[in-house]
Amino acid sequence: MAGGITESGEPYSPFVGLIYMFNLIVGTGALTMPRAFATAGWVVSISLISFLGFMSYMTTTFVIEAMASTNAQLRWKRREQEEVQDSDSTSEYSDDDVVVRGRSAPETKPILSVHRSRGHADHFDIVERVEMGQMASMFFNKVGVNMFYICIIVYLYGDLAIYAAAVPISLMEVACGNHSCSAGSVKYNDTDPCWGSVTRKDAYRVFLCVFTLFMGPFTFFNAQKTKYLQILTSLMRWIAFTMMIILALIRIGKGAGEGRPPVASFSGVPNLFGVCVYSFMCQHSLPSLVTPISDKKRVGTLVLADYILILGFYVLLSFTAIFCFDSSLLHDMYTLNFTDNCNVVNIPFLRYFLGLFPVFTISTNFPIIAVTLRNNWKTLFHRDGGTYPWVVDRVVFPLITLVPPIVVAFFTHNLESLVGITGAYAGTCVQYIIPACLVYFSRRHLEPVVGRDAINKHRSPFRHAFWVWFVLVWAAFCIMFVTANIILTDIKK
């Protein structure tokens, strides 16, 4: 269908779709996992990450089912409009009768019977890209739509704050770190000198200002990554990840591993949960990933294979890290463990490459996330038929997008806390609550218009209502658990 290709972009094969989804999910957030594994214990970590991977896979199938239901609903509405137009041009009824018939048709004619004469086309084919915001506007009430945008906005703010802190940290470590091969066991403090009287904390803030000056202006424009930039950053990411795994394995194989991680430490579970939520996040981008796939017959198998591969990759990266390095010396950003320890890698170029790796990859993502957040702010306050004044559209919205995460990054560069808190709250909503609500209300919404014989071929294998409520109960438990842990931690301090 030409229209489908126009809406969804250039089609690609299921294998390419698998690679795209793999690359989206396995981002720089994986670099914060080793420290989280070390603090929570290896048995607890592998158990929790496996369960969270399963829960994320379930909600991914929920979103895909909701996408198929939305496509069916849009087809029904277009068919309904065509019938109204045909009736308007040929019928002897009045205009009022036509409108009444058009509105009552969904409740009296199932979609299957309406299209019976048009062949055996699958009404649930995902050929038109429908973003989560549009699905929310179709299936949620006004309060639900506003809550959806609030969750997305908070999640994106968390992303930007993490990105804004990660780049200056990497630059600070490269500029201020000891690269004389004697710093492998050194734990720096923010008050330690970097350049003369300039402390490491001052250097971090200088690099944050430089980062803001270079990346901030993109928030005021419609910045997009080019195809070649995506290829380059993806290639760099996989070279870096593979290099870290191999280097850690070599050191462990030589018997030089220093890691003695605990079996279980439940005090580290809340942060591990937050990190894992980010590390399996793809639900908000599924419409852009799944819709262009040319053959969607086995999209469910494709998603399952992706999740199994990603889980195995995370376990491999984290386990090699926690047994290679002493837990107390693991950095929030795992690449930093390779920049100042020549016992692991003694080639200066490789140490600088790994140290600067987050700078290149995160810097290319920051403008895209910022523009997405800015557009969500516009949509949240959008009113039909209304336009924004130039100052509001081009200045106010970009500023409210850029300033808060930069301010947060200015006062704290604790990536572990940033990932844990924003992931545990906003990530829970985006990954669990919103997909569960979408699939629940999409099923209810389509009941009056689909025939009994119309089966959504993209429906989730977790089709029983029990699973929807299970996800919602689990999400509520996670939020309460993390909140209680934060309160108890503050009381102890």
N, C-alpha and C positions, 0 to 999 in steps of 0.2 A: 504494500500500500504506500503510495507516494506520500500521502498525508501523514502516515505513521512515521516515515523516515524524516520528514520535515520537522515533526514535533520532537522526535527522540534523538536526532543527530545521525551521523553516519553509523550504519550498522557494523557490528564486528562479531567475530565467532565466539562461541561459548568459552573456548580456551583463553582468548584475549580478555573476555569478561572476568574469568577466574584470576588472571594476572592483575587486572585493574583493581579488583576487590581486595586481593592480597596486598597490593601496594598501598591502598587506602587505609586498610586496617593496621598494617604493620608500619607505623610511622615512628617519629622520634619519641613518642610516648613510651615505646619499649625500652628506651634507655633509662627510665626511672624505675623499671621493674626489679633489677638485681638488688638494689638496696632494700626495697620493700620485701623481697623474698628473704633477705638476710635477717630482717627485724622480726618477721612473722614465723620463721622456721620453715624448713624445706617440706616437711610432711603437710603442715597446715597450708602452705602456699600452693603445692601442687593439687591438693584437694579442692581448695577454694577457687583457684583459677580454672580448674576443669569444670566445676559446677557453674561458675559465672560464664564460661564459654558456652555451656549448654543452654543457659538461660538467654544469652544473647542470640544464639542460633534460633531459639524458639521465637523470640520477638522479631527476628529478621524474617522468618516465614510469615509472621503476622502482617508485617508491612507489605510483603509481596502479595499476599492474599487481598489486602485492602487496596493495593494498586490495581489488581485485576477487577475487583468489585467496582472501583471508581471508573475504570474504562468501560465496563458494562453499563454503568449508570449514565455516563456521558453519551454512549451510543443510543441508549433508550431516549434520552432527552432530544438528541438530534433527530431520531426517527419520529418522535412525537411532534417536533416542529415541522418536519416534512409533511406529516399527515395533516397538520393544521393548515399548512400552506396549500396543499392539494385540495383540502376541503373548502378552503376559502375561495379558490378559483373555480371549483366545479360544483360545489354544493348549493342547494336551494335554501339552506338554513341561513339564519341571520348571523351576524358577527358574534353576538352574545352566545348563541348556541355553540358556535365553533370553539369559543374560549372555554365554555363549560365542558364540552366533550374532551378538549385537550387536557384539562386538568383532571378529569375523572378517569382518563384512559389507563394510567398506571395501576389503578386499583381494580380495574375490571378486566384488563387484558395482560396476561403475563408476557414478559419479553420474548419468551420462546415462541409463543403462538404468533406474535406480531411478525417475527422474522422467519416463520416457517416456510413461507413462499420464496425466501431469498437464499435458500440453500442451507448448507450445514456449517455455516461460518460460526466459529466459536466466539461467543459474545464477550468472553472473559480474556481474550487476547490482549496482552499488554503491548500496545502499539503506540500509544500516546503518553508522553511523559507527564505525569501528574505529581507535582511536588507535595511534600507533607503538609505544607500550609494550605494548599487547595483541598486536599483530602479533609483536613480539619474543618475548613469552612463549609464543606458539604455535609459532614456527618456530626459535627459538634454544634451546640448552641453558641450564642454570643460569648457567654462566660467561658465556655470551653475553648473557643478560638483564642480569646485573650490570654488564657492560662497557657495555651500552647506556645504562643509567641513569647511570653515571659520566660518559659523554660528554655526555649531555643536561645533567647537573648542572653540569659544568665550563663548558659553553657558556652556560648561563643565568647562572652567576656572572660570566662575562665581560661579558654584557649588562648586568647590574646595576652592575658596576664602571664601565662606560662611561657609563651613565645617571647614576650618582651623581657622576661627575666633570663631565659635560657641563652639567648644570644650574647648579652653582656657578660654573663658568667663564663661562657666559653672563651670570649675575647680576653677577659680578665685573667683567666687561668693560663692562657698562652702567653700573655704579656708579662704577668707577674710571677708565674710559676718558676720553679727551679728546674731547668732542663740540663743540669749537670750530671744527671744519672744518680743523684744521691738523695732525691726527694721522695722516694717510693714510700717511706714510712712516716713522712711529715704530714701533719694535719694543720693546715693554715687557719688563722683567725682573721676576721674582718679588719682587725686593728693592726695587723702586721704590715710593715712597710712594703710598698710596691716600687715606687720611684722616689727615693729620698724621703721627703716628709709626706708624700702622698701615700695614704693607706690603700689597702686592697679594696675596702668599701668605697673609697673615693674614686678609685679607678673604675670600679663597677658602675658607679653612677655617671662617670664621664662617658663610658661606652654606651650606657643606656641613652644618654642625650644624643650621642652620635647616631645610634640606631634609630631613635625617634626622628631625627632630622632627615635621615635617608629614607626610611620606610613610611613615616607618618604621612607625607604628602599623597601617597597612593590612596589613602582613605578618602580623599576628596575627588578621586576620579574612578572610572570604571576599569580598574586594572585587571588583566587576565594573564595567566601564564601561557607562554607559547608552547607548542608541541615539543620543540627541541629542548626547551628549558626543563620540561617535565622528564624527558628522556635522560637528560644529563643528571638531574638531581636524583632520579630513580637509580641510575647506574652508580652514582656515588654512594647512595644509601646502602645498596647491596654489597658493594666492595667493602664498606666500613663494617657492616654487620658480620660478614663472612670473615673478615680479618680479625675482628675481636674474638669470635668463637674459636678460630684456629689458634690464635696466639695463646688464649687461655688453656686450650686443650694441650698444647705443646708444653706449657709450664707445668700443668698438672701431671702430664705424662713423665716429666723429668723428676717428679717428686718434690717440686718446689712450691706446691700450692700451700697457701697460708690460711685458707678458709676453714673454719670449724663452725659452720652454722648450726644453730639449735634445731632440734626436731620440731618443737612447737613453742611459740611465744605469742599468746593471744593478745597481748597489748599492741602488737603490730598489725592485727587483722583489719581494723578500720581503714588504715592507710592503704593496706594491700588491696582492700575492696575498691577504694577510690581509684587506685592506679589501674586495676584490672578493668574497671568500667570504661576508662578511656581507651584501654588497649584493645577492646573488642568493639569499639564504636564505629558503626557504618550505617545505622538505620536512617539517619537524616539524609544520606547521599544515595540511598538505594534507587530512587527513581532515575537518577542520572546514570547509574551503573547498569541496572537491569534492563531498562527499556531498549537501549540500542542493540542488545544481544539478538542476533539474527534467528537463532533456533532456541526457543525457550522451553522445549519439551522436557528437558532434564535440568531446569534451573534449580530445582530443589536439591538434586544430587550435587550440582556445582557448588552451591552454598555450603552444603555439608562437608564436601571435600576441602573447601577453603578453610573452614573452621578447624578441621582436624589438622591440616598443615600448619595453620597459624598457632594453634595450641602447642604442637610439637616444637615449633620454632622458638616460642617464648620460653618453654621449659629448657630447651637446649642453651639459649642465650643466658638465662638466669642461673641455671645450675652450674655452668662453666664459670660464671662470675663469682658465685658465693663460695665455691670450693677453690678458686684461684686466689682470691684476695681476702684479707682479713675483714670481717664484717664491719669493724669500727673504722676502716679506711675506705670503704666503698663510698663513692661520691653520689650525690643526687643524680648527676648526669654521668652515666657509666663511662662514656668516652674519656672523661678526665682521668680515669685510673691508668690510662695508657700514655698520657702526655708527660708524666714526671717520674716514670719508673722504667729505667733501662734494663731491669731484670726481666721485664716482659717483652719490650721491644727496644732495641738499641740503635735503630735507624732513625736519625732525626727527622727526615722527611715524613716517615710514617707516623711518628708521634705528633708532628704538627698537623698532618692531614686529619688524624682522628680528633685532635683537639679543636680544629676549625670545622669539622664536619657538620655539627649542628648549626653553625652560622649560615652556611650556604643553603641547607635544606629548609630550615625554619624561616629564614629571611624571604624565601620565595613563597611560603605559605601565608605569611603574616598579611600581606595586602589582600589576598583572596578572602581570608576569614574576616578581615576588617570591612571589606565591601559587602560581604554577605550580612554581617551584623548591621551595617548602616541601612541596607535595604529592608531588613526585618523591622528596624525601628520605623521606617517610612510606612511599611505595610500595617504595622500595629496601629498607627494613628491615622491611617488612610480613611477618608470619607468619600463615598461615591460622588463623582462629579466635582470634587474639590481638588485644588492644586495648592502646592506650598509656595510661599513667597521665596524669591531667589536666595535671600539670606538664610532662611530656615533650611532650604533644600541643599544648598551648597556649602554652608558654613556650620549651622547649628548641629545637624545630624552627624556630619563627620567628626565634629568636636566631641559630642557626647559618646561617640564610638571610640575615639582614640584616647581621650584624656583619662578615663577611669583605669584601664589596665596599665597605663604608663605610671600612674600614681601608685597603684598597688605594687608594681615592680620596683618602684623607687624606694619604697619602705621595707620591702622584703624580697629576698631572692631564694627563699626556701622552697625549692621546686617540689619537694616531697609533700609539704603541707598544701601548696597550691593545687597540686594534682589530686591529693586526697580529698580535700574539702569540696572543691568545685566538681570533681568527678562523682563524689558520693551523693551530692544533692542534685545538681542540674543534670549530671550524667544519668542518674537513676530515672529521672523524669523522661529524658529523651530516649533512653534505651529500653526502659521497661513500661512505664505508665502510659506514655503516648501511643506506642504500638498496640498495647493491649486494648486501650480505649478505641483506637481506630478500627481494629478488626471486630470488636464487639458491636460497635454502632454501625459499621458497614454491613454486617450480617443482618442486623435488625432493619436497617434502612432498605435493604433489597428484598426482604421477605414479601412485601405486597406486589412486587413487579416481576419477580422471576417465577417461572413455572417449576413444578416439582422435578421435572426431568432436566432442568438446566443445572449443570454441575460445574462449579468453578474448578478448572483443572489445576489452578495455582493455589488451591486452598491449602492451608497449613496442615501438616500431619497431626498437629495438636489441635484438632478441630472441635473437641469437646469443650463446653463452656468452663469446665473445671480448670483447664489450663490458663484461661484468661484470668480467672479469680486467683489462681495460684501465683501468677506473675504479680498481680496487684498486691496480694498479701505479702509476698516476698519483698517487693519494693518498699512497702510500708515498714516492714521489719528492719530492712537495711537502713532506712532513714532514721528510725528510732534508735537503732543500735549505735550508729555513728554519732548521733546527737548526744546520747548518754555518755559515750566515751569522751567526747570533747568536753562536756560539763565536768566529768570526773577528773579528767586531766587538768583542767583549770583549777579545780578545788585542791588537788595535790600540790600545785605550784604555789 
